Amino acid sequence: MLVLGLYLLTKFYTLLRQQIRNELVRRNIVVWMIAVCLTSSVSPFSAEFYKAIKTNAILRYYCFELAATTIGVLLVFNISWGISKYLHRKNISFQQRMAIMLFTIIVSTVAIGIPMSYLANHGSFKEVEYHILYNFYTACICGLVYVTMSYVELGRSKKLSEKELEVSRLRELKTKAELDALHSKINPHFLYNALNSIADLAVTDGKKARKMTVALADLFRYSINYSNHNYTTVKEELEMTEVYLEIEKIRFEDKLNYSISSEDEVNHYLVPRFMLQPIVENAVKHGLKATGKMTEIDIEVKNANGSLEILVADNGPAFPDELTPGYGVKSIYDKLDLLFPDNYEIHFTNKPNKRVSIQIHKLIKNEPTV
C-alpha cells in the first residue's frame, strides 16, 4: 500500500485527468486515494491496531480509520485549496505563499485531529496530547511534501514556458522569413516593370521619364522604410498603391484613370504590406496592356459590419470561370494565411461589375507608441 500511495503521489497532477474534467473533484479523489493507501500502510505500527486485534475489533478499527481519514483529509485539502487559490491572486512571492500554505496545513490538521481524537477515545480527551503531537508531525511531513511538489511543478512550468516562448519565437521568425521571401520576389517585379517603362520614356519623353523616376524612388523609399514590418496601415498601403498607379499613368497617359477612397475610421487598421499592388498590377496588365483601351480602376476601403473590406474594381476583361491565381495573387493568399489565418475572405466577381473583394474579419488597429 505504501508503494501504491507513493506511486499515486507521483501521478498527482495527471491521474484521472481524462476521466474527470472537474479539477477540484479530481484532486479530492486523488488525495483521498493517496491518504487511504498511506494510512493503511502505517496502521500496523500503531498501538490502536494491536488493541483492535486483541479485542476482535479490527473491522471497527478500519472503518473508523477510513471515516477519519476521509473527513480529515478532505477538510484539510479543501481548506488548503481555497487558501492556495486566494494566494495565487495576491502579489506575493513563492516563498511567502509556501510558508502560508505550510502553516495552513499544520493548523488545520491539528485542529481537525482534536475532535477525531475525542471520538476515537469514546468521548474522552485522554491522551489527546499524543494525538496532537502525531497530527503535528504528520502535517509537517504532508506540508513539506506539498512544498516540494509545488517547487518541482514551478520548475517544470518555467521550463515549459521557456519552451513555449522559444517555439513562439521560432514561429515568428519562420513567418517573418516567409514574408521576407514574398517581398523579395515582389520588389524586383516592381523594379523590372518600372525600369522598362522609364527606358521607353527616356527615348521619347525625358520629362516624363524623370517624373516616373521620382515616383519609383518614392515607391522604394516606402519599401525600404518598412522592410522590417509585416504590417502597414490602410492609409500607407493606399499611398503606396497610388504611387504605383501614378507610375503607370505617366506611361500610358490618358488611357488610365483611377480613384482611391477610404473611410477615415479604417485608415489606421493594419493590413499585410504590399497586399494591394498585385491586384492593381493585374488590373493594368489584363485591362490596359492587353486591350489597349481606357482602363478605369476604383479602389475603396470601408468597414463592413465589423470587417475591413477592400474593393478593387476595374473595367477590364472578366475573370475566367476557373481562375488560376498567378504569383502575385497567390502571394496575397500567403500573406493573409500568415498574418490573418482563418480571418479573411477573397472573392473574384464579374457581376454586377468586375471586382476583387478582400474582407479581413480580425481588425488590428495601429497603436502609435508614445
C-alpha positions as CSV (number, residue, x, y, z in Angstrom):
1,M,0.0,0.0,0.0
2,L,2.9,2.3,0.7
3,V,4.4,1.8,-2.7
4,L,1.0,2.3,-4.3
5,G,0.5,5.5,-2.3
6,L,3.9,6.9,-3.4
7,Y,3.1,5.9,-7.0
8,L,-0.2,7.8,-6.9
9,L,1.6,10.8,-5.3
10,T,4.0,11.0,-8.3
11,K,1.0,11.0,-10.6
12,F,-0.9,13.6,-8.6
13,Y,-1.1,16.2,-11.4
14,T,-2.1,13.8,-14.2
15,L,-4.1,10.9,-12.6
16,L,-7.7,10.6,-13.8
17,R,-7.4,13.8,-15.9
18,Q,-9.1,12.2,-18.8
19,Q,-11.9,10.6,-16.8
20,I,-12.7,13.6,-14.5
21,R,-12.8,17.1,-16.1
22,N,-13.6,19.0,-12.9
23,E,-10.2,19.8,-11.4
24,L,-11.3,20.2,-7.8
25,V,-13.3,16.9,-7.8
26,R,-10.4,15.1,-9.4
27,R,-7.9,16.3,-6.9
28,N,-10.1,15.5,-4.0
29,I,-10.5,11.9,-5.2
30,V,-6.7,11.5,-5.9
31,V,-5.8,13.0,-2.5
32,W,-8.3,10.6,-0.8
33,M,-6.8,7.6,-2.6
34,I,-3.3,8.6,-1.6
35,A,-4.3,9.2,2.0
36,V,-6.1,5.8,2.3
37,C,-3.1,4.0,0.9
38,L,-0.6,5.7,3.1
39,T,-2.8,5.4,6.2
40,S,-3.4,1.7,5.6
41,S,0.4,1.1,5.2
42,V,1.3,2.7,8.6
43,S,-1.7,1.4,10.6
44,P,0.0,-1.8,11.7
45,F,2.6,0.3,13.5
46,S,0.1,1.9,15.8
47,A,-0.9,0.7,19.3
48,E,-4.6,1.0,18.5
49,F,-4.2,-1.5,15.7
50,Y,-2.9,-4.2,18.1
51,K,-5.6,-3.3,20.6
52,A,-8.2,-3.9,18.0
53,I,-6.7,-7.2,17.1
54,K,-6.8,-8.4,20.8
55,T,-10.4,-7.3,21.2
56,N,-11.5,-8.7,17.8
57,A,-12.5,-5.1,16.7
58,I,-10.2,-4.9,13.7
59,L,-13.2,-4.2,11.3
60,R,-14.4,-1.4,13.6
61,Y,-10.9,0.0,13.7
62,Y,-10.5,0.1,9.9
63,C,-14.0,1.6,9.4
64,F,-13.2,4.3,11.9
65,E,-9.7,4.9,10.3
66,L,-11.4,5.1,6.8
67,A,-14.0,7.6,8.0
68,A,-11.5,9.7,10.0
69,T,-9.1,9.7,7.0
70,T,-11.8,10.7,4.6
71,I,-13.2,13.5,6.7
72,G,-9.8,14.8,7.9
73,V,-8.0,14.7,4.6
74,L,-10.8,16.2,2.5
75,L,-11.4,19.0,5.0
76,V,-7.6,19.8,5.2
77,F,-7.2,19.6,1.4
78,N,-10.2,21.8,0.6
79,I,-9.2,24.4,3.2
80,S,-5.7,24.4,1.7
81,W,-7.0,24.5,-1.8
82,G,-9.2,27.6,-1.0
83,I,-6.2,29.3,0.6
84,S,-4.0,28.4,-2.3
85,K,-6.4,29.9,-4.8
86,Y,-6.7,33.0,-2.8
87,L,-2.9,33.4,-2.5
88,H,-2.5,33.0,-6.3
89,R,-4.5,36.2,-6.8
90,K,-2.2,38.1,-4.5
91,N,1.1,39.6,-5.5
92,I,3.3,37.7,-3.1
93,S,6.4,35.6,-3.6
94,F,6.6,31.9,-4.0
95,Q,8.4,31.5,-0.6
96,Q,5.7,33.6,1.2
97,R,3.0,31.5,-0.4
98,M,4.6,28.2,0.6
99,A,5.1,29.4,4.2
100,I,1.4,30.3,4.5
101,M,0.4,27.0,2.9
102,L,2.6,25.0,5.3
103,F,1.2,26.9,8.3
104,T,-2.4,26.3,7.0
105,I,-1.8,22.6,6.6
106,I,-0.4,22.2,10.1
107,V,-3.0,24.3,11.8
108,S,-6.0,22.7,10.0
109,T,-4.6,19.2,10.5
110,V,-4.1,19.7,14.3
111,A,-7.5,21.4,14.7
112,I,-9.4,18.7,12.9
113,G,-7.5,16.0,14.7
114,I,-8.6,17.1,18.1
115,P,-12.4,16.1,17.6
116,M,-11.2,13.0,15.9
117,S,-9.2,12.1,18.9
118,Y,-12.2,12.8,21.1
119,L,-14.3,10.4,19.1
120,A,-11.6,7.7,19.0
121,N,-11.4,7.7,22.8
122,H,-15.2,7.3,23.2
123,G,-15.9,10.9,24.2
124,S,-12.7,11.5,26.3
125,F,-9.7,13.8,25.8
126,K,-7.5,11.1,27.3
127,E,-4.1,11.1,25.7
128,V,-5.2,13.9,23.4
129,E,-1.7,15.4,23.6
130,Y,-0.2,12.4,21.9
131,H,-2.8,12.7,19.1
132,I,-2.0,16.4,18.7
133,L,1.8,15.6,18.5
134,Y,1.1,12.8,16.0
135,N,-1.1,15.1,13.8
136,F,1.5,17.8,14.1
137,Y,4.3,15.6,12.7
138,T,2.0,14.2,10.1
139,A,1.0,17.7,9.0
140,C,4.7,18.8,8.8
141,I,5.5,15.8,6.6
142,C,2.5,16.4,4.3
143,G,3.3,20.2,4.2
144,L,6.9,19.5,3.2
145,V,5.7,17.1,0.5
146,Y,3.3,19.8,-0.8
147,V,6.1,22.4,-0.8
148,T,8.5,20.0,-2.6
149,M,5.9,19.1,-5.2
150,S,5.0,22.8,-5.7
151,Y,8.7,23.7,-6.2
152,V,9.1,20.9,-8.7
153,E,5.9,21.9,-10.5
154,L,7.1,25.6,-10.6
155,G,10.4,24.5,-12.2
156,R,8.5,22.3,-14.7
157,S,6.2,25.2,-15.5
158,K,9.1,27.6,-16.0
159,K,10.8,25.2,-18.4
160,L,7.5,24.6,-20.3
161,S,7.0,28.4,-20.5
162,E,10.5,28.8,-21.8
163,K,10.0,26.1,-24.4
164,E,6.6,27.7,-25.5
165,L,8.3,31.1,-25.7
166,E,11.1,29.6,-27.8
167,V,8.6,27.8,-30.1
168,S,6.6,31.1,-30.4
169,R,9.8,33.0,-31.2
170,L,10.8,30.4,-33.9
171,R,7.3,30.6,-35.3
172,E,7.6,34.4,-35.6
173,L,11.0,34.0,-37.2
174,K,9.6,31.5,-39.7
175,T,6.6,33.8,-40.5
176,K,9.0,36.8,-41.0
177,A,11.3,34.7,-43.2
178,E,8.4,33.6,-45.4
179,L,7.0,37.2,-45.7
180,D,10.5,38.5,-46.5
181,A,10.8,35.9,-49.2
182,L,7.4,37.1,-50.6
183,H,8.5,40.7,-50.5
184,S,11.9,39.9,-52.1
185,K,10.2,38.4,-55.1
186,I,7.6,41.1,-55.5
187,N,10.0,44.1,-55.2
188,P,12.2,43.0,-58.2
189,H,8.9,42.6,-60.1
190,F,8.1,46.2,-59.4
191,L,11.6,47.3,-60.5
192,Y,11.6,45.3,-63.7
193,N,8.3,46.7,-65.0
194,A,9.0,50.3,-63.9
195,L,12.6,50.4,-65.4
196,N,11.2,49.1,-68.6
197,S,8.7,52.0,-68.7
198,I,11.4,54.5,-67.8
199,A,13.7,53.1,-70.5
200,D,10.9,53.5,-73.1
201,L,10.1,57.1,-72.0
202,A,13.8,58.2,-71.8
203,V,13.9,58.0,-75.6
204,T,10.5,59.7,-76.2
205,D,9.9,62.0,-73.3
206,G,12.6,62.9,-70.8
207,K,10.3,64.9,-68.6
208,K,8.0,62.0,-68.1
209,A,11.0,59.7,-67.5
210,R,12.2,62.0,-64.7
211,K,8.8,62.2,-63.2
212,M,8.5,58.4,-63.3
213,T,11.9,58.0,-61.7
214,V,10.9,60.2,-58.8
215,A,7.7,58.2,-58.3
216,L,9.8,55.0,-58.4
217,A,12.1,56.4,-55.8
218,D,9.1,57.1,-53.6
219,L,7.9,53.5,-54.1
220,F,11.2,52.1,-53.0
221,R,11.5,54.5,-50.1
222,Y,8.3,53.0,-48.8
223,S,9.7,49.5,-49.3
224,I,12.9,50.3,-47.5
225,N,11.4,52.3,-44.6
226,Y,9.0,49.4,-43.8
227,S,11.3,46.5,-44.6
228,N,11.2,45.3,-41.0
229,H,7.4,45.4,-40.8
230,N,5.0,42.8,-41.9
231,Y,2.0,45.1,-41.5
232,T,1.2,48.5,-42.7
233,T,-1.8,50.8,-42.2
234,V,-4.6,51.1,-44.8
235,K,-3.6,54.7,-45.3
236,E,0.1,53.8,-46.1
237,E,-0.9,50.9,-48.3
238,L,-3.2,53.1,-50.3
239,E,-0.5,55.8,-50.7
240,M,1.9,53.1,-52.0
241,T,-0.7,51.8,-54.4
242,E,-1.3,55.4,-55.7
243,V,2.4,55.8,-56.3
244,Y,2.4,52.6,-58.4
245,L,-0.7,53.7,-60.3
246,E,0.9,57.1,-60.9
247,I,3.9,55.4,-62.5
248,E,1.6,53.5,-64.9
249,K,-0.5,56.7,-65.6
250,I,2.7,58.6,-66.6
251,R,3.5,55.8,-69.0
252,F,0.0,55.4,-70.5
253,E,-1.2,59.0,-70.1
254,D,-5.0,59.3,-70.9
255,K,-5.5,55.5,-71.1
256,L,-5.6,55.0,-67.3
257,N,-7.8,56.6,-64.8
258,Y,-8.1,55.6,-61.1
259,S,-9.8,56.6,-57.9
260,I,-8.9,55.7,-54.4
261,S,-11.3,56.3,-51.4
262,S,-11.4,55.1,-47.8
263,E,-13.4,55.8,-44.7
264,D,-11.5,57.8,-42.1
265,E,-12.2,55.2,-39.4
266,V,-10.4,52.4,-41.3
267,N,-7.2,54.3,-42.2
268,H,-5.3,53.2,-39.1
269,Y,-6.2,49.5,-39.4
270,L,-3.3,47.1,-40.3
271,V,-3.1,45.1,-43.4
272,P,-0.2,43.0,-44.9
273,R,2.4,45.1,-46.6
274,F,2.2,45.1,-50.5
275,M,-1.2,43.5,-50.5
276,L,-3.0,45.7,-53.0
277,Q,-0.2,46.1,-55.6
278,P,-0.5,42.7,-57.2
279,I,-4.3,43.2,-57.7
280,V,-3.8,46.6,-59.2
281,E,-1.0,45.4,-61.4
282,N,-3.2,42.6,-62.7
283,A,-5.9,45.2,-63.5
284,V,-3.4,47.2,-65.5
285,K,-1.9,44.2,-67.2
286,H,-5.1,42.4,-68.2
287,G,-7.0,45.6,-68.9
288,L,-4.9,48.4,-70.4
289,K,-1.9,46.4,-71.7
290,A,-4.0,43.5,-73.1
291,T,-6.8,45.6,-74.7
292,G,-5.2,49.0,-75.2
293,K,-8.5,50.6,-74.2
294,M,-9.2,53.1,-71.5
295,T,-8.8,51.4,-68.2
296,E,-10.5,52.6,-65.0
297,I,-9.6,51.3,-61.6
298,D,-11.6,52.1,-58.5
299,I,-10.3,51.3,-55.0
300,E,-12.5,51.5,-52.0
301,V,-11.8,50.6,-48.4
302,K,-14.5,50.6,-45.8
303,N,-15.9,49.0,-42.6
304,A,-18.4,46.3,-43.5
305,N,-20.3,45.0,-40.4
306,G,-17.2,44.9,-38.3
307,S,-14.9,43.6,-41.0
308,L,-12.4,45.5,-43.1
309,E,-13.5,45.4,-46.8
310,I,-11.2,46.3,-49.6
311,L,-12.7,46.5,-53.1
312,V,-10.7,46.8,-56.3
313,A,-12.9,47.2,-59.4
314,D,-11.9,47.7,-63.0
315,N,-13.5,47.7,-66.5
316,G,-11.1,45.1,-67.9
317,P,-11.9,41.7,-69.3
318,A,-13.9,39.5,-67.0
319,F,-12.3,36.9,-64.7
320,P,-12.4,33.4,-66.2
321,D,-14.8,30.9,-64.7
322,E,-11.9,28.8,-63.4
323,L,-9.5,31.4,-62.1
324,T,-5.9,30.2,-61.7
325,P,-4.1,32.7,-59.4
326,G,-0.7,33.8,-60.6
327,Y,2.3,34.5,-58.3
328,G,1.0,38.0,-57.4
329,V,-2.5,36.9,-56.3
330,K,-1.0,33.7,-54.6
331,S,1.3,36.0,-52.6
332,I,-1.8,37.8,-51.2
333,Y,-3.3,34.5,-50.0
334,D,0.1,33.5,-48.5
335,K,0.4,36.8,-46.6
336,L,-3.1,36.6,-45.3
337,D,-2.6,33.0,-44.3
338,L,0.4,34.0,-42.2
339,L,-0.9,37.2,-40.7
340,F,-4.7,36.7,-40.6
341,P,-5.2,32.9,-40.5
342,D,-8.8,31.8,-40.9
343,N,-9.9,35.5,-40.6
344,Y,-10.2,36.6,-44.2
345,E,-12.1,36.1,-47.5
346,I,-11.2,36.9,-51.1
347,H,-13.8,36.9,-53.8
348,F,-13.4,37.5,-57.6
349,T,-16.7,38.6,-59.2
350,N,-17.8,39.8,-62.6
351,K,-21.4,40.9,-61.7
352,P,-22.7,43.5,-61.3
353,N,-19.2,44.7,-62.1
354,K,-15.8,43.2,-62.2
355,R,-14.0,43.5,-58.9
356,V,-11.9,41.8,-56.3
357,S,-13.2,41.9,-52.7
358,I,-11.0,41.2,-49.7
359,Q,-12.6,41.0,-46.3
360,I,-10.4,40.9,-43.1
361,H,-12.5,39.9,-40.2
362,K,-9.9,40.4,-37.5
363,L,-9.4,44.2,-37.1
364,I,-6.0,45.2,-35.8
365,K,-5.6,48.9,-35.1
366,N,-2.2,50.6,-35.3
367,E,-1.5,51.9,-31.9
368,P,1.2,54.6,-32.0
369,T,3.9,54.3,-29.3
370,V,4.4,57.2,-27.1
